[in-house]
Amino acid sequence: MTASTAFLAGTSLLDAALAPAYWLLAEWSEFMFDVARWTGLGLLQYQYMHRAVLVGLCIGVMAPLIGTFLVHRQLALIGDALAHTAFAGVAVGLFLNAVLDFGVSPYLTAIIVAMIAALSIELISEVTDAYNDVSMAIVLSTGFALGTTLISLNAGGLSVGIDQYLFGNLATVSRENAAILLVLFVVIVGTVALTRNQLLYVTFDETAAEVAGIPVNWYNRTMVVLTALVVVGAMQIMGVILVAAMLVVPVAGAAQVSRSFTGSLLSSVVLAELAVIVGIGLSYYGEATAGGVIVLVAVAIYVACIVFGRLRTALGEESAAETARIDASSTDSEAEPATD
């Protein structure tokens, strides 16, 4: 079997596997056309915007869903490390296409490389007893070095195509990439739903989890692999440079207004969806880069959450103080002796 025949066979298998996602995309596009007619919104008159909105909505769920666990485990920077290795994966795909004419999707190679990098972070920490930030720094540097090296080897063919992966682009969310994102969405949300209790246990007390018989290392690896999948999925509109922000900023904002882990998780999803929807709209009408606008909106929401949280705390303290004064006055009145 020749390389071209093998590639065509692989493409056919991929299309067959993604058939349900393609059907969902077609139904979503019809719905978006209906919304465009009802509302008169110009940005919903184009199919590429339909895909961009759907991808953005999925990212608004996936990123804070995983980011909530990462932030509570003080692994907020792992998203940045995996984003840079995903960049290396994109460079691998572009290099194979340009030099060997493979025709493989750069997002597929990014998924593979990012998953390998995620497992490498855990492996380095386990084998060398190094802190997580050390292993993340090593993997980040290696990934970015590999990406830049491959680009430099074929600068003429890769430098133009790499910009969309660095900064994100609404117009380049292809049908195939959107379908792959939908598959990643199902895998990530389904895995978290099935393993939520174990992940929660490992997040807050690894020692107790080990005593309880939970395979901590396995769940740690699961978490970093899910993070890698989120990073690659979000890279389509956020870009490598800004993708890590969606793992952290909405979660940080939710922490200012929520008092429980579940409340924080749900609030972070709501805040992320708000940032994505507003950011995509502003970037379209303002003709700006979507990833940058989405992050700026997310940061503005984070600031608003800080203000709201501080005001609520201040009002709560004031209310508690007032109640204490009323109780004290009532006690004093009851203690006063009766006079004729």
Secondary structure, 3 states (H helix, E strand, C coil): CCHHHHHHHHHHHHHHHCHHHHHHHHHHHHHHHHHHHHHCCHHHHCHHHHHHHHHHHHHHHHHHHHHHHHHHCCCCCHHHHHHHHHHHHHHHHHHHHHHHCCCCCHHHHHHHHHHHHHHHHHHHHHHHCCCHHHHHHHHHHHHHHHHHHHHHHCHHHHHHHHHHHHHCCHHHCCHHHHHHHHHHHHHHHHHHHHHHHHHHHHHHCHHHHHHCCCCHHHHHHHHHHHHHHHHHHHHHHHHHHHCCHHHHHHHHHHHHHCCCHHHHHHHHHHHHHHHHHHHHHHHHHHCCCHHHHHHHHHHHHHHHHHHHHHHHHHHHHHHHHHHHHHHHHHHHHHHCCCCC
